[in-house]
Amino acid sequence: MDSELEKSVLLSTFHCGKKKIRIILHQGKIVWDNEKPPSEKRTLPLENVISVQQNYKRNTNPSDLQQLDPYIFTIHYAERNKGSKWVYKNLTVKHSDSAQVTMWVKTLQNYLKNFKSRPKHLLLFVNPFGGKKNAMQIYEKFAKHLFSIAGVEVTVNVSQRKDQIKDFIVNHSLDIFDSVACVGGDGTVSELFNGLVLRECKIRGVDPDDIDQNLPRPRIPIGIIPGGSTDTIAYCIHGTDDPTTAVLHIILGDKLGLDLVSVYDEHNLLRLYASVLSYGYLGDVAYHSDQYRWMGPRRYDYSGFKKLVSNRGYHGELAVFSEMEGGVVEEIPCHEKCDKCESSKKLQIGELGCKWQTFSGKFFMVSGANISCACARSPKGIAPHAHLGDGMVHLVLVKHTSVLNNLRLLLRLSSSDSCIDDLPFIEILSAREFCFRATEGSSKWNCDGEVQHQINIRAKVRCQLLTIFSRGRPKDNSIDPTCCGF
Ligand SMILES: Nc1ncnc2c1ncn2[C@@H]1O[C@H](COP(=O)(O)OP(=O)(O)OP(=O)(O)O)[C@@H](O)[C@H]1O
């Protein structure tokens, strides 16, 4: 931040409704308090201010041109509410001296110009098909007004078919945009980042099908506004599936690096994923539930129950590439300003001394979780200690066992206070790369909620390949318990 601005101090008394309040601007913070008791001191860091605007005069005749009121201005800001949720707030104040108002508005607006990473020209994709088919309403209700207050110019593109978002990104110029975002579920987010990475490969002449190539990092950051059925990616990034929180994270412009995992068959890149690649139970559920899309998010309950009681097991062989002894998982949580993710940016895989190990057996499910995969139905997720940007996946191996044990697994997954790692039929390993080969019978893969038909695959983590708008989950992110451990 400009050091002259950093040093500037303002102090004035304003009218706020019927009260008089003292406002101080000092050291990057706005502090206000009642002039008379009771004291109601509030502190607002400038990085949480969305915009500062002079108000318009009330027109008595609606056909008159709107005129600025020289005596009133409003500070629009974001505030962390409960847990991970953020809310929009504003403070409107009045002064009898217009010079005071001008000075405050100009100084605060100059401060805000220093937040260079905030988006100004956003390309926003809306998927009208996913979730409850209300993504457009989510945009209108939660996003449009806030983007307008923040001065973000939004170009809305409503998808007409599957893969249209991906194709658009690969084939069109994005030069006029400094950011892209979507309102949709995990499948929509997946289209967005698959398109961005393929586009970058095309621009830089990189062969995406070559697993040994470093995939280029897209220059453009992405925002994720939940509007699907599960919204796992949005939930893991923001710590909530609240759309307002997601919109505010985009507006405030803070960024994080998110790992992506590239999945290949023998010859080609099949796709990249951000949440989970899952074979067996979740693969079967994705395949089966797609036929019941008319049920909305409830299709997962219906298909999930059917596949749980049918209790199919699948034989397979898994090869895991990891530097950890036996791929042991470290139980360090991932929060905002995460040290593990920060230090992983500079790691060179070649220097880590990774080794391949193989595992085989009959599995109910094999999952490669890139993030915890927490969502509203599973507050801790399948891999609670997975990080957003540490360059590793957590492989969750669920051995084939009884229906009762499958039920225990699902109850644990829906609990907010117990994990699955101590169940005797579960093994969790960390890996930088993994390969899977079916040895008898076959399921499908569930890749970020989409069905992937190729069975024998190889997957490689690409550390922080994607830049996303978020401050991350807060350290004190407490979730109300919804279900007991079983
Ligand atoms: N206009 C459209 N018509 C049909 N399908 C579309 C359209 N736009 C996008 N799609 C596809 O819709 C599918 C579902 O979208 P999405 O994943 O966002 O919702 P969801 O499956 O309900 O949510 P989640 O993945 O979070 O459970 C994706 O495969 C996406 O590619």
PDBQT file of the ligand as one rigid body, heavy atoms in Angstrom, charges set to zero:
ROOT
HETATM    1  N1  LIG A 501     -27.367 -26.006 -20.376  1.00  0.00    +0.000 N 
HETATM    2  C1  LIG A 501     -26.982 -27.223 -20.004  1.00  0.00    +0.000 A 
HETATM    3  N2  LIG A 501     -27.730 -28.307 -20.295  1.00  0.00    +0.000 NA
HETATM    4  C2  LIG A 501     -27.367 -29.533 -19.884  1.00  0.00    +0.000 A 
HETATM    5  N3  LIG A 501     -26.242 -29.790 -19.170  1.00  0.00    +0.000 NA
HETATM    6  C3  LIG A 501     -25.466 -28.750 -18.850  1.00  0.00    +0.000 A 
HETATM    7  C4  LIG A 501     -25.788 -27.419 -19.245  1.00  0.00    +0.000 A 
HETATM    8  N4  LIG A 501     -24.817 -26.608 -18.766  1.00  0.00    +0.000 NA
HETATM    9  C5  LIG A 501     -23.927 -27.384 -18.114  1.00  0.00    +0.000 A 
HETATM   10  N5  LIG A 501     -24.306 -28.667 -18.147  1.00  0.00    +0.000 N 
HETATM   11  C6  LIG A 501     -23.733 -29.847 -17.487  1.00  0.00    +0.000 C 
HETATM   12  O1  LIG A 501     -24.581 -30.077 -16.345  1.00  0.00    +0.000 OA
HETATM   13  C7  LIG A 501     -23.943 -31.023 -15.504  1.00  0.00    +0.000 C 
HETATM   14  C8  LIG A 501     -24.335 -30.826 -14.068  1.00  0.00    +0.000 C 
HETATM   15  O2  LIG A 501     -23.920 -29.586 -13.618  1.00  0.00    +0.000 OA
HETATM   16  P1  LIG A 501     -23.358 -29.351 -12.147  1.00  0.00    +0.000 P 
HETATM   17  O3  LIG A 501     -22.307 -30.347 -11.811  1.00  0.00    +0.000 OA
HETATM   18  O4  LIG A 501     -22.982 -27.938 -12.081  1.00  0.00    +0.000 OA
HETATM   19  O5  LIG A 501     -24.643 -29.605 -11.237  1.00  0.00    +0.000 OA
HETATM   20  P2  LIG A 501     -24.921 -30.789 -10.226  1.00  0.00    +0.000 P 
HETATM   21  O6  LIG A 501     -24.453 -32.086 -10.796  1.00  0.00    +0.000 OA
HETATM   22  O7  LIG A 501     -26.354 -30.680  -9.856  1.00  0.00    +0.000 OA
HETATM   23  O8  LIG A 501     -24.061 -30.342  -8.960  1.00  0.00    +0.000 OA
HETATM   24  P3  LIG A 501     -22.851 -31.101  -8.170  1.00  0.00    +0.000 P 
HETATM   25  O9  LIG A 501     -21.838 -31.532  -9.224  1.00  0.00    +0.000 OA
HETATM   26  O10 LIG A 501     -22.313 -30.048  -7.244  1.00  0.00    +0.000 OA
HETATM   27  O11 LIG A 501     -23.489 -32.254  -7.453  1.00  0.00    +0.000 OA
HETATM   28  C9  LIG A 501     -22.469 -30.868 -15.795  1.00  0.00    +0.000 C 
HETATM   29  O12 LIG A 501     -22.038 -32.058 -16.400  1.00  0.00    +0.000 OA
HETATM   30  C10 LIG A 501     -22.393 -29.736 -16.816  1.00  0.00    +0.000 C 
HETATM   31  O13 LIG A 501     -21.367 -29.998 -17.755  1.00  0.00    +0.000 OA
ENDROOT
TORSDOF 0
